[in-house]
Amino acid sequence: MTAISPAIHHAAPTRDEDQAPQTGVALDAPATGATRDAPRSRKAMWAGRILSGLAVLFLTFDAVGKLLQPREVVEGTTSLGYPASVIFPLGVVQLVCLAFYLAPRTAVLGAVLWTGYLGGAIATHVRVGNPLLTHTLFPIYVAALLWGGLWLRDRRLRSILPLRDAE
């Protein structure tokens, strides 16, 4: 750590961050002594786990479908303009992104990778002219589950992307 950032804790967590908070006052913390690492409630932690779990279930189902390549997956992917030869590699990419997201130390990287992948899905649906709410925006719904669940579970992410009161 440098003298410029003494309050920043660089250690990665080894599990969900429902443990005791680290010490250190945030730069924008109120004078009441609140810490930037205030613990989340158990309800928020479980809400984060549920949101992340829903996204992970869907993305696992999608990745396994691409790896096993049943007729429906092949037809659906080729109808979007992709050759059947890219289906298996897409499933591998999805599993790699999923592995990064599921590992606590690399979960934020996994969410970033998924965001890029899902951005490509949005572009695909726009290109073929699919309906907005049910197809084109669906990857955004999945990304919201990924990021929302991670935000509720990860104290470091909340310190980087805080929700602030209107001033």
Number of C-alpha atoms within 10 A of each C-alpha: 9 7 6 7 8 9 15 15 12 8 8 10 15 9 12 15 17 16 10 10 14 13 13 16 17 15 9 9 11 11 7 6 10 14 17 23 17 16 17 18 11 11 10 16 20 16 17 23 19 14 19 25 16 16 19 18 11 11 19 16 12 16 23 16 18 22 18 13 17 11 10 10 17 20 14 12 17 15 12 15 11 14 12 16 10 13 20 18 13 16 21 15 15 22 18 16 22 20 14 20 23 17 15 19 15 16 20 21 15 21 20 18 19 25 20 13 17 19 16 13 19 19 12 17 18 15 12 12 12 15 11 12 9 10 16 21 19 16 20 16 14 21 22 16 21 27 22 16 23 25 22 23 24 22 23 20 14 16 15 9 10 12 8 6 5 4 3
